[in-house]
Amino acid sequence: MAIMQSLALKRSDMGGSMVKLPAGFDGTIETKASEFRAVIIAGTVYYNSEGLNSPQVLSAGSFVESTGSVIHQIKNKADTAATIYIRTNSRYQVN
């Protein structure tokens, strides 16, 4: 019983949300989380961050993850919205 309670507490530290990026979106998702994952649910986006030589094309099923202070650069060049599921243990900001 004590183990299950401990696992439940650890799971409660994580949160998830769906983010819809409109057609033409060109911005960032900023986070300082020790655990951050973003999965493309629908659409295609161009992704870049420090350490990448060029933007990566991410389509449905693709994901990125990070730890620490990171600025994720996202562009939705499509005519339709893109949907991203974000799971993290801290706040993030879409700019």
HELIX and SHEET records of a PDB file:
HELIX    1   1 ALA A    2  SER A   12  1                                  11    
SHEET    1   A 4 GLY A  15  LEU A  21  0                                        
SHEET    2   A 4 ALA A  82  THR A  88 -1                                        
SHEET    3   A 4 PHE A  36  ALA A  42 -1                                        
SHEET    4   A 4 PHE A  63  SER A  66 -1                                        
SHEET    1   B 5 GLN A  56  SER A  59  0                                        
SHEET    2   B 5 THR A  44  ASN A  48 -1                                        
SHEET    3   B 5 VAL A  70  LYS A  75 -1                                        
SHEET    4   B 5 ASP A  26  THR A  31 -1                                        
SHEET    5   B 5 TYR A  92  VAL A  94 -1                                        
END                                                                             
